[in-house]
Amino acid sequence: MKPVAILGGGPAGATCAERLAAAGMKTILLDEKLAWEKPCGGGITHKAYQKYPHLIENDTPKQFITNTVLKAPKAGDANLNMGQPLLIYSRVDLNAMLLRRAERAGAQLEKTRVQDIERAGEGWRIRTQSGSLEASYCVVATGARNPLRQVGTKFAAADSMCALGYYVPGQHDRIDIQFLPQLEGYIWVFPRCGHLSVGICGKGAATSVLRKWLEEWMTRNGYSWKGQRFYAHVIPSLRSQSLLDNRVSGDGWLAVGDAAGLVDPITGEGIYYAIRSGDLASRIVLDEAHAPAAKPEAYRKLLRADFMDDLYIASLLSHRFYTGKFFFGQVTDRMVQFVRRSETFRHLVSDLFSGAQPYTGLRERVWNNFRRSGWDRVFPQERIVPQEP
């Protein structure tokens, strides 16, 4: 029996491989790096570990952070205490933990680069730097820099954001988020085990400009970046029309995680959507009620029913959130001011951070709680992703 091939070993690929192998399906996971580091905080939300308890119930080193400080240029600082902690992992530790779970479930892990894939009858022929193999089905988990152009999402430069940062010595008991007046994005300081991740993510600005802004901010705030380890990475941040047209599946393949463009366009958070899509993809592959030809559409419908409406509303809101005006000031400035002054608004933002408040239903909650303040003007009228008949 030919195995199902998982192309990529990040959270999406590892989760899918674990689920398939645990169900008794012959599974091989191919990745040139396996566990590796990324320029991000590595945060796991309450929504993620509530749905997948193994993300919190493990011995992997992690930080439990409940306090966030939001900063905006003209609004100062605001403290936000989250009811449920955010878990912060090193990405190399998180990926290694998820890969070990896949291997224990019976998946075969092979450290090699996938160079090309082609259809071979009803299956696939996969060429790697160490040889070739045949597979019955492919799950594409190659990340945002997917070299396999015939599978996975297709997105333009305007559908991506750049994330870059430094790992610097230090300890922190909180997360810092700094909004900038000229950026559709933000600077972050995430406390990890043994060091801090200090970085910037955004769209509409060149990488060199983002790095310059980050280094200037780090210098002003006492973080030494010279000689520290530097990382940069591309993150999908799909516009609304790109989400509607998103290529997440096709004949004999399903895409998961960044390779499917499944990232929150506002926050850049993708770990939850990676793990969730890997889980959902495994269900479609295993479901014998769907003939092979029907699996791509079944997967698209499952994504829509689960979280695609939420990502779509986030894509409508993102540009307005970072660059829009509200009461003659920038939206992010006003948000920080409201967090500082209003307990109700603090609860709302805390729920957004934890994943307890989806973007669907956000306008209604804002209207019910803040209709006198005018905050409902910031949020777009909800338009749900069209459902196919």
C-alpha positions as CSV (number, residue, x, y, z in Angstrom):
1,M,0.0,0.0,0.0
2,K,1.4,3.4,-1.0
3,P,1.6,5.9,1.9
4,V,0.1,9.3,2.3
5,A,2.9,11.8,1.9
6,I,3.0,14.8,4.2
7,L,5.2,17.5,2.6
8,G,6.4,19.6,5.5
9,G,7.1,19.1,9.2
10,G,5.7,22.2,10.9
11,P,2.7,22.2,13.2
12,A,0.3,21.5,10.3
13,G,2.2,18.7,8.8
14,A,3.1,17.1,12.1
15,T,-0.5,17.2,13.3
16,C,-1.9,15.7,10.1
17,A,0.8,13.0,10.2
18,E,0.0,12.1,13.8
19,R,-3.7,11.8,13.1
20,L,-3.3,9.7,10.0
21,A,-0.7,7.3,11.5
22,A,-2.8,6.9,14.7
23,A,-5.7,5.8,12.6
24,G,-3.5,3.1,11.0
25,M,-2.8,4.8,7.7
26,K,0.7,4.3,6.3
27,T,2.2,7.9,6.5
28,I,5.5,9.4,5.6
29,L,6.5,13.0,6.5
30,L,9.2,14.7,4.4
31,D,10.9,17.9,5.5
32,E,14.4,19.2,4.9
33,K,14.8,20.7,8.4
34,L,12.1,19.0,10.5
35,A,12.2,21.0,13.8
36,W,13.5,24.6,13.1
37,E,13.2,28.1,14.4
38,K,11.1,30.9,13.1
39,P,11.0,34.7,13.8
40,C,7.9,34.8,15.8
41,G,6.7,34.7,19.4
42,G,5.6,31.1,19.3
43,G,2.4,31.9,21.1
44,I,-0.4,29.3,21.7
45,T,-3.8,30.8,22.5
46,H,-6.3,29.5,24.9
47,K,-8.5,28.5,22.0
48,A,-5.8,26.3,20.7
49,Y,-4.8,24.4,23.8
50,Q,-8.5,24.1,24.9
51,K,-9.2,22.3,21.7
52,Y,-5.9,20.4,21.7
53,P,-4.9,19.8,25.3
54,H,-1.5,18.2,24.4
55,L,-0.4,21.7,23.6
56,I,-0.4,22.5,27.3
57,E,-0.2,19.1,28.9
58,N,3.5,18.3,28.0
59,D,7.0,18.6,29.4
60,T,8.3,20.9,26.7
61,P,9.7,24.2,28.0
62,K,7.3,27.1,27.7
63,Q,6.2,30.3,29.3
64,F,2.8,31.0,30.8
65,I,2.0,34.7,30.2
66,T,-1.1,36.5,31.3
67,N,-0.1,40.1,31.0
68,T,0.2,42.2,27.8
69,V,1.2,45.8,27.5
70,L,-0.3,47.6,24.4
71,K,1.5,50.7,23.2
72,A,0.5,53.2,20.6
73,P,2.4,56.4,19.5
74,K,-0.1,59.0,20.8
75,A,-1.9,57.0,23.4
76,G,0.8,55.7,25.7
77,D,0.6,52.3,27.3
78,A,-2.3,50.1,28.5
79,N,-2.1,47.0,30.6
80,L,-4.2,44.0,29.5
81,N,-4.6,41.1,31.8
82,M,-5.7,38.0,30.0
83,G,-8.0,35.6,31.8
84,Q,-6.3,32.6,30.3
85,P,-2.5,32.4,29.8
86,L,-0.8,32.6,26.4
87,L,1.7,29.7,26.1
88,I,5.0,30.8,24.5
89,Y,7.3,28.2,23.0
90,S,10.5,28.3,21.1
91,R,9.3,27.1,17.7
92,V,12.1,24.6,17.4
93,D,10.8,23.1,20.7
94,L,7.2,23.2,19.7
95,N,7.9,21.6,16.3
96,A,10.1,18.9,17.8
97,M,7.3,18.0,20.4
98,L,4.7,17.7,17.6
99,L,7.0,15.6,15.4
100,R,7.7,13.2,18.3
101,R,4.0,12.7,18.7
102,A,3.7,11.9,15.0
103,E,6.6,9.5,15.1
104,R,5.2,7.7,18.2
105,A,1.8,7.4,16.4
106,G,3.6,5.5,13.7
107,A,4.5,8.1,11.0
108,Q,7.8,7.7,9.2
109,L,9.8,10.9,9.3
110,E,12.4,11.6,6.6
111,K,14.8,14.6,6.7
112,T,15.0,15.5,3.0
113,R,14.1,18.2,0.6
114,V,11.1,17.6,-1.7
115,Q,12.2,18.8,-5.1
116,D,9.2,18.0,-7.3
117,I,6.0,16.1,-7.4
118,E,4.0,14.8,-10.4
119,R,0.8,12.8,-10.8
120,A,1.4,9.0,-11.4
121,G,-1.9,7.4,-12.2
122,E,-4.1,7.9,-9.2
123,G,-1.2,8.7,-7.0
124,W,2.0,10.8,-6.9
125,R,5.6,10.4,-7.7
126,I,7.7,12.5,-5.3
127,R,11.3,13.4,-6.1
128,T,13.5,14.3,-3.2
129,Q,17.2,15.1,-2.9
130,S,17.7,11.5,-1.6
131,G,15.7,9.7,-4.2
132,S,12.1,9.2,-5.1
133,L,9.0,7.6,-3.8
134,E,5.3,7.0,-4.6
135,A,2.4,8.1,-2.6
136,S,-1.4,7.6,-2.7
137,Y,-2.2,11.1,-1.6
138,C,-0.3,14.4,-0.8
139,V,-0.9,16.8,2.1
140,V,1.0,20.0,1.3
141,A,2.4,21.6,4.5
142,T,5.4,23.3,2.9
143,G,4.8,26.7,4.5
144,A,4.5,30.1,2.9
145,R,7.6,29.6,0.8
146,N,6.1,26.7,-1.0
147,P,8.4,25.6,-3.9
148,L,5.7,23.4,-5.4
149,R,3.9,25.8,-7.6
150,Q,1.2,23.4,-8.9
151,V,-0.3,22.8,-5.4
152,G,-1.1,25.0,-2.4
153,T,-2.3,28.6,-2.2
154,K,-1.3,31.2,-4.8
155,F,-0.8,34.7,-3.4
156,A,0.7,38.0,-4.5
157,A,3.0,40.3,-2.6
158,A,0.0,42.2,-1.4
159,D,-1.3,39.0,0.3
160,S,1.7,38.6,2.5
161,M,3.5,40.2,5.4
162,C,7.1,40.0,6.4
163,A,8.1,39.0,9.9
164,L,11.7,39.6,11.1
165,G,13.3,39.8,14.5
166,Y,16.1,39.1,16.9
167,Y,16.5,36.7,19.8
168,V,18.1,38.7,22.6
169,P,19.1,37.9,26.2
170,G,16.7,38.8,28.9
171,Q,13.6,37.9,30.9
172,H,10.2,39.3,30.9
173,D,6.9,38.5,32.6
174,R,4.7,40.1,29.9
175,I,4.2,40.6,26.2
176,D,4.8,44.0,24.7
177,I,2.9,45.0,21.5
178,Q,3.9,48.4,19.9
179,F,1.8,49.8,17.2
180,L,3.4,52.2,14.7
181,P,1.7,55.1,12.9
182,Q,3.0,54.1,9.4
183,L,2.7,50.4,9.6
184,E,-0.1,47.8,9.0
185,G,1.4,45.6,11.6
186,Y,3.3,45.9,14.9
187,I,6.5,45.3,16.9
188,W,6.4,42.6,19.6
189,V,8.5,41.5,22.6
190,F,7.7,37.9,23.5
191,P,9.4,36.3,26.6
192,R,10.6,32.8,25.8
193,C,12.5,30.3,27.9
194,G,16.0,31.8,28.2
195,H,15.7,34.7,25.9
196,L,13.3,37.3,24.3
197,S,11.9,37.3,20.8
198,V,11.8,40.9,19.7
199,G,10.5,41.4,16.2
200,I,8.2,43.2,13.7
201,C,5.6,42.1,11.3
202,G,3.8,44.1,8.7
203,K,2.8,44.6,5.1
204,G,3.2,47.5,2.7
205,A,6.8,48.2,3.7
206,A,10.1,46.8,2.4
207,T,12.0,44.4,4.6
208,S,14.9,46.8,4.9
209,V,12.5,49.5,6.2
210,L,10.9,47.1,8.7
211,R,14.4,46.1,10.0
212,K,15.4,49.8,10.3
213,W,12.2,50.6,12.3
214,L,12.7,47.6,14.5
215,E,16.4,48.3,15.3
216,E,15.6,52.0,16.0
217,W,12.8,51.0,18.4
218,M,15.0,48.4,20.1
219,T,17.8,50.9,20.6
220,R,15.4,53.5,22.1
221,N,13.9,50.9,24.4
222,G,17.2,49.3,25.7
223,Y,17.2,46.1,23.6
224,S,20.6,45.3,22.1
225,W,20.4,43.9,18.6
226,K,23.9,44.1,17.4
227,G,25.5,40.7,17.3
228,Q,22.2,38.9,18.1
229,R,20.6,36.1,16.1
230,F,18.5,37.5,13.3
231,Y,15.6,35.8,11.5
232,A,13.2,36.8,8.7
233,H,10.2,35.0,7.2
234,V,7.2,35.6,5.0
235,I,3.7,35.1,6.4
236,P,0.5,34.9,4.3
237,S,-1.9,37.7,5.0
238,L,-4.6,37.2,2.4
239,R,-6.9,40.0,1.2
240,S,-10.6,39.2,1.2
241,Q,-10.8,38.4,-2.6
242,S,-7.7,36.2,-2.3
243,L,-9.4,34.3,0.5
244,L,-12.5,33.7,-1.7
245,D,-10.3,32.5,-4.5
246,N,-7.9,30.6,-2.3
247,R,-6.5,27.3,-3.7
248,V,-6.5,25.0,-0.7
249,S,-7.1,21.6,-2.5
250,G,-7.1,19.9,-5.8
251,D,-6.9,16.5,-7.5
252,G,-5.1,14.2,-5.0
253,W,-3.9,16.9,-2.6
254,L,-4.9,19.1,0.3
255,A,-3.0,22.1,1.6
256,V,-2.7,23.0,5.3
257,G,-1.3,25.8,7.4
258,D,0.7,28.6,5.8
259,A,0.8,26.6,2.5
260,A,-2.9,27.1,2.4
261,G,-2.7,30.8,3.4
262,L,-4.5,30.1,6.6
263,V,-3.2,32.9,8.8
264,D,-5.1,35.6,10.7
265,P,-4.6,38.7,8.5
266,I,-4.7,41.1,11.5
267,T,-2.4,39.4,14.0
268,G,-0.3,37.2,11.8
269,E,-1.2,34.3,14.1
270,G,-1.0,31.0,12.3
271,I,-0.2,28.2,14.7
272,Y,-3.8,27.5,15.7
273,Y,-4.9,27.5,12.0
274,A,-2.0,25.2,11.1
275,I,-2.9,22.6,13.7
276,R,-6.6,22.9,13.1
277,S,-6.3,22.5,9.3
278,G,-3.9,19.6,9.7
279,D,-6.5,17.9,11.9
280,L,-9.3,18.7,9.4
281,A,-7.3,17.5,6.4
282,S,-6.6,14.2,8.2
283,R,-10.3,13.7,8.7
284,I,-11.0,14.1,5.0
285,V,-8.2,11.8,3.9
286,L,-9.5,9.1,6.3
287,D,-13.2,9.5,5.5
288,E,-14.1,6.7,3.1
289,A,-17.5,8.2,2.6
290,H,-15.8,10.7,0.2
291,A,-14.5,9.3,-3.0
292,P,-11.0,10.6,-4.0
293,A,-12.5,13.0,-6.5
294,A,-14.8,14.4,-3.9
295,K,-12.2,15.0,-1.2
296,P,-11.0,18.4,-2.4
297,E,-14.5,20.0,-2.2
298,A,-15.3,18.2,1.0
299,Y,-12.1,19.8,2.6
300,R,-13.1,23.2,1.3
301,K,-16.5,22.9,2.8
302,L,-15.1,21.7,6.2
303,L,-12.7,24.7,6.3
304,R,-15.6,27.1,5.5
305,A,-17.8,25.5,8.2
306,D,-15.0,25.7,10.8
307,F,-13.1,29.0,10.5
308,M,-12.9,30.5,7.0
309,D,-15.7,33.0,7.7
310,D,-13.6,34.3,10.6
311,L,-10.5,34.8,8.5
312,Y,-12.6,36.5,5.8
313,I,-14.0,39.1,8.2
314,A,-10.5,39.6,9.6
315,S,-9.3,40.4,6.0
316,L,-12.0,43.0,5.7
317,L,-11.1,44.6,9.0
318,S,-7.3,44.5,8.9
319,H,-6.4,47.6,6.8
320,R,-9.0,49.7,8.6
321,F,-7.8,48.5,12.0
322,Y,-4.2,49.6,11.4
323,T,-4.5,52.6,9.2
324,G,-8.1,53.9,9.8
325,K,-9.1,56.9,11.8
326,F,-11.6,57.1,14.7
327,F,-12.5,60.4,16.4
328,F,-9.7,62.2,14.6
329,G,-7.1,59.7,15.8
330,Q,-5.6,56.4,14.7
331,V,-7.8,53.4,15.5
332,T,-4.9,51.7,17.4
333,D,-4.4,54.8,19.5
334,R,-8.1,54.9,20.4
335,M,-8.1,51.2,21.2
336,V,-5.2,51.5,23.7
337,Q,-7.0,54.4,25.3
338,F,-10.2,52.4,25.6
339,V,-8.4,49.4,27.0
340,R,-6.9,51.7,29.7
341,R,-10.2,53.3,30.6
342,S,-12.9,50.7,30.1
343,E,-13.1,47.3,31.9
344,T,-15.7,46.1,29.3
345,F,-13.4,47.0,26.4
346,R,-10.5,45.2,28.2
347,H,-12.6,42.0,28.4
348,L,-13.4,42.3,24.7
349,V,-9.7,42.7,23.7
350,S,-8.7,40.0,26.1
351,D,-11.2,37.6,24.5
352,L,-9.9,38.5,21.0
353,F,-6.3,37.7,22.1
354,S,-7.3,34.4,23.6
355,G,-9.5,33.4,20.7
356,A,-12.7,33.3,22.8
357,Q,-14.2,36.1,20.7
358,P,-14.1,35.3,17.0
359,Y,-14.3,38.1,14.4
360,T,-17.7,36.7,13.4
361,G,-20.0,38.2,16.0
362,L,-17.5,41.0,16.9
363,R,-19.5,43.8,15.3
364,E,-22.6,42.7,17.3
365,R,-20.8,42.6,20.6
366,V,-19.2,46.0,19.9
367,W,-22.6,47.4,19.0
368,N,-24.3,46.0,22.1
369,N,-21.6,47.3,24.5
370,F,-20.2,50.4,22.8
371,R,-23.0,51.8,20.6
372,R,-22.8,55.1,22.3
373,S,-19.0,55.4,21.7
374,G,-19.2,54.9,18.0
375,W,-16.8,51.9,17.9
376,D,-19.1,50.1,15.6
377,R,-18.0,52.4,12.8
378,V,-14.6,50.8,12.9
379,F,-15.9,47.3,12.2
380,P,-17.1,46.3,8.7
381,Q,-20.6,44.9,8.2
382,E,-20.1,41.2,8.4
383,R,-20.1,39.5,5.0
384,I,-19.9,35.8,5.2
385,V,-17.9,33.7,2.7
386,P,-20.4,32.7,0.0
387,Q,-21.5,29.1,0.4
388,E,-21.8,26.9,-2.7
389,P,-25.2,25.4,-3.4
